[in-house]
Amino acid sequence: MLTYWRFYWPLALIGVGMVLSIQFQNATLAKYPDAVTELAVLALSYGVFSFFNASLQFIAQLANVYARSPVATRRSWRFVVIASTLIMLPLAIIAGTDSGMSLISHIFSIDAALTARVGEYLVLLCPMILLNGQRHYFSGLLVQAKLTGWMTLINFTYLGVVIAALLTGLALAIKPAYVVVGSEALGVVVMLALLLFARYRLYRAPAKPEHEGVTYRELLNFFIPVSTTGVMFALSRPILFAFVARTPDGIATIAALRVAFDFSMIFQQAANQFRHFFISFGFDDLPSKRRFMTIICAGITAIMLIYSLTPLYQWVWGTVVGLPAELISIARDATLIMCLMPAIIIYRNYFHAHLMMMRRTGGMAYGSILRVGGIYACAHVCFSLGWLSPVNATLILILGFVIEAVIAQFTFRQANAHK
């Protein structure tokens, strides 16, 4: 258990550190005039961006699984460069064409002024696809070598750079899009420099080379299903926001839900690290590993409950962040419901780790597609009946992840039965 904890807690801090930057983005925009609109524009912009960026989320796992020999390391890195470039191109077309902007306006039912502001964000965010592809790849190598302590240091350096840049931009009254995207880009560039240092000075390849004959087709067969999982995750919010935008006070509701969902992501990221955990430690001694998972799940959920059920949420969001009062109660109610998420995520990721190690990642893709389908169907029904409140929107998001977890379990059992 102590060995597991020493491996896990730096990874959990890495996940927390990456998501904390989003909390500071929200806090920065809350200080601008018309904070509700600023937060809503950011939510819509990152909803579109995340649809493309999320496909890169499993590159770290790809590096961890395949980059285990000199040949496989070079080939997998080239694959990441090609994949991230191809992923960036559609986003660039959407951001840089009138047709793309018309599509955004239609999907979210927003006026020309808001559409133009979303487009400005998307143009600035395009290069982040390439940078994030490299960040995830080299992060996966360090996790493979169990250099999670160094990863924690690097990620919190990234967080410090982002915070400093956000505060500087706010003090100089720079346009919100430049402040938010510029601070993130600067943080990722610094992070990449540190990752490259660790890669060439600290990283040690596995003693026994593996996957020396890996082909681009094999990498693609691994990547497409897991990237589909990431894309479907990113679609969850935009689908909800597309319906919520059509409700009374839709823009304010979107702003509040972004704050709640982003806060909950701190804890979801901690839960997500169990994919790396099982890839690194395998599936022997399962009773101890399951007991460790249960302890972590209980701790994460307890922290979320304490935040939501005590005056702490009012102090953080009201006094520290400075959110408008009309957003705080909505964000608090949504966060309280999101306390269900860590258990669902950990349960799902237990089976995801099995499927990745079995090279049966197609099951992950099926589950994520059905999750999005379930979210769309429920959101459509609730909107048609006039039931799409912030609370119901949050419950719909939770239901989507329950569907995905059930499919992941079913797919694993099917694959295991046919071994």
Secondary structure, 3 states (H helix, E strand, C coil): CHHHHHHHHHHHHHHHHHHHHHHHHHHHHHCCCCHHHHHHHHHHHHHHHHHHHHHHCCHHHHHHHHCCCHHHHHHHHHHHHHHHHHHHHHHHHHHHCHHHHHHHHHHHCCCHHHHHHHHHHHHHHHHHHHHHHHHHHHHHHHHHCCCHHHHHHHHHHHHHHHHHHHHHHHHCCCCHHHHHHHHHHHHHHHHHHHHHHHHHHCCCCCCCCCCCCCCHHHHHHHHHHHHHHHHHHHHHHHHHHHHHCCCCCHHHHHHHHHHHHHHHHHHHHHHHCHHHHHHHHCCCCHHHHHHHHHHHHHHHHHHHHHHHHCCHHHHHHHHHCCCCHHHHHHHHHHHHHHHHHHHHHHHHHHHHHHHHHCCCCHHHHHHHHHHHHHHHHHHHHHHHCCCCCHHHHHHHHHHHHHHHHHHHHHHHHHHHHCC
